[in-house]
């Protein structure tokens, strides 16, 4: 019998043919199997119902407030991450004014803080205020500046001291005997977790020196509706949102559970409670202590089923958590994400 030489010896023609036939059969089986898997995957994908995006509003204004309680900066585009809105080195509420006990100082007790304007130039945070020379604080603070544990709404959070020059500037502007200081949050520091104060937030929600959440939204129609009830109209700036939307009904922002704006996705957590800070005129720094808060107390109370959450504090605007970081621009449509 003839033999065919092989690499490892000799192979008979019959055995070679049987192996070839077996190989062809295996290949055919794999091909049919792959085709079956592909068809199964196509059927599975077709059976899945993708979430529906329903346009509910449009972004009309964007703000960040780098120094808590100081004047906001209006922007046309922002990045948003797990800690909130930012534009370049300016990050929303990541600088804080504190007293000698390292407790936060806000416009509730020092209303003229709303007149302090914030900008950035050549690696510096710039503060300007009436009758004051400009204060320039480097974004990159010396490591020799101490890190202090600061008190924000009953919670402890770190901040690096911005130095004696900043402390003198703030104390001089506020005309106060107290030794006020400016501190800055750094990425290596531990953020605050709103869920520790409000169980409606999720474990992953984070914030820095904000009152509660890193993203508070309000619609133009909501403020317009309030103004129909006031003798003296108020502005959007009275309420200090970061996201302002239009082309929706008043208080519509309270009804959207999950939304997409630009490349970001947000999730509504709870309503925003309102305090005396709303009565500070953003243009004069004068505190009224009555309106619009008194009017809000009369008509913006929560549903009775939510009294255990909000009690008798009026609600106005909505807090949103960050589900997906991204970029948001003025003019972007606001889509409600509807699960099918």
C-alpha positions, 0 to 999 in steps of 0.5 A: 500500500502506498504511503504519503510522507507526513511531518511526523511520519506517514499517513495513509490516503484513507485516513487523510480523507477521513480527517479532511471530511471530519474537518469539513463537517466541523467547519460546516457545523461551526458556520451554522452555529455562528449563523444561529448565534448571529440570528439569535443576537439579532432577534434579541436586539430587535426584542429590546425596546430602547428608552424613548427620548422626549423633548421637554425643554431647552437650556436657556442659561448656565451658571457656576458659582466658584466661591460659595455665596458670591456672584455667579458666572453666566456661561454658554457651555460647561462640563459637568462631572460627579461634583458638578459644573465647571469651566476650565479651572473654575468649578462650581462652589469649590471655594468657601469663606469661613470664620475663625472656627472654620464654619461656612459664611454665606450670604444669609449672614453676609448678604453683600457677598453676592456683589463679589464677582469672580473670574480667572486669569493667568492661573489665578482666581480673581475676586473683585468687589465695590471699593476694593482692589482686585484679589488674586489667588493662585489656583495651585496653592502652596502645599505649605498652606494648611488643610483645615476641616471646615463645617458646612451644614453640619458636615465636615469637609476639608479645604486648603487655606488660601493665605493671609492676603485673601483673609485680609481682603475678605475681612476688609470687604465685609467690614467685620472684626471676625477673621474670615478666611478663604479655603479651596477644595482639592481633588484629593480631598473627600467630598460630601455625600448628600445621602448622609443628610437626605435619604432621597439622594443615592449613595453615588451622589457627591458634592463639595461646598454646595448646600445640598446637591451639585446640580440645581435646576429651575425653569424660567416659567417657574420664576415667571409664575412666582412673579405674578404673585409678587408686587416686586418682581424677583430674578432668576439670580435670587435662587442661584440655579446652575441649570435654567431651562425654558419652553416648558410649563411652570414647575415642570422641572419637578416632574422629570425623573431622568433626563439627558442634556447634551452628552450628560444624563441627570437624575432628579432626587428631590425638590429644593427647599428655600430660605432667607437667602432668596430675599437678598437682592442680587444687584444691591446685596440688600437683604429684605428678609420677607419676599419672595420667601413669604409668598413661597411659604403660602403657595409652594408647600409640599404634598402632605405625603412628603411632610416628613421630608420638607416639613413646612419649608417652601420648595422651589426648583429641583435637585438633580444627581449626575448619572453620566458626565458630559458637556452641556450648552445653552440651546441644548434640548432637554430630553426626558428619558422614558423607559419602554 
